[in-house]
């Protein structure tokens, strides 16, 4: 078997493997070769593509700085060619590249933890999903000092881009293993509120600086506000953004914070523990490639986060 990077000439073979693995309808001529990431393919001795995966290298926060992290996805193989070692060969190539390129760790979202442990990937970290009844937010908001309210500005993909990236990356530096975002990663922020009903607001403090942001969707049929990202840089920003959300009390009955740091002070700030529901969920599986980043080094430190869809 041979492992190499895929080229545009491999598009048809790649789509066949992906279609068979992930069960989607492939119609030749309607797909384009992906260019935002690198694709590795494993070919048999006859030159047939039997398995492939995608990867992209991002910077993950660690110890006041960043380290290279290879984010892996789209691991696929032909069903009738499985159990022959093709996927293992792909991960052996990633191991070689990690040593050659100096990648500190790898990350992927596994379909089965046991399967990816064979390649050194294990889930170690989790985030908190917190469901808060709207009446709890209303009670809390009534006690927030007026000076903490600040103001909010809606992000529409234009003027506030630099400030949004600054707030996110400042927040990320406080939590190990969050992926930094640059201009190419603006796709993770909601930028078309009126077209998609997805909202991203920056919170401006009394001194005029942006000190946080949140982004969310509203499901009126379910009666819930789903907050996908909640990034306060100050206590006032957290107070102000929580108070803002109670504005949906007439249309929803609860707010779901999808991913908070496990030690988030939010439950203690809101106070009504019996009314809220906290659930802990594991994030991606990680593979530690060198001594700069180790699971042992995380013990006793701030809790990790790991956002982004890679």
Secondary structure, DSSP 4 states (H G I P E B T S, - for coil): -EEEE--GGGHHHHHHHHHHHHT----TTS-----SSEEEEEE-TTS-EEEEEEEEEEEEEETTEEEEEEEEEEEEE-GGGTTSSHHHHHHHHHHHHHHHHT--EEEE--S-HHHHHTTT-EE--EEEEEEEEHHHHHHHHHTS-GGG--EEEE--SSTTHHHHHHHHHHHHTTSTTPBP--GGGGGGS---HHHH-EEEEEEE-TTS-EEEEEEEEEETTTTEEEEEEEEESSHHHHHHHHHHHGGGTTT-SEEEEEEE-TT-THHHHH--GGG-EEEEEE--EEEE-STTS-HHHHTTSPPP---S--
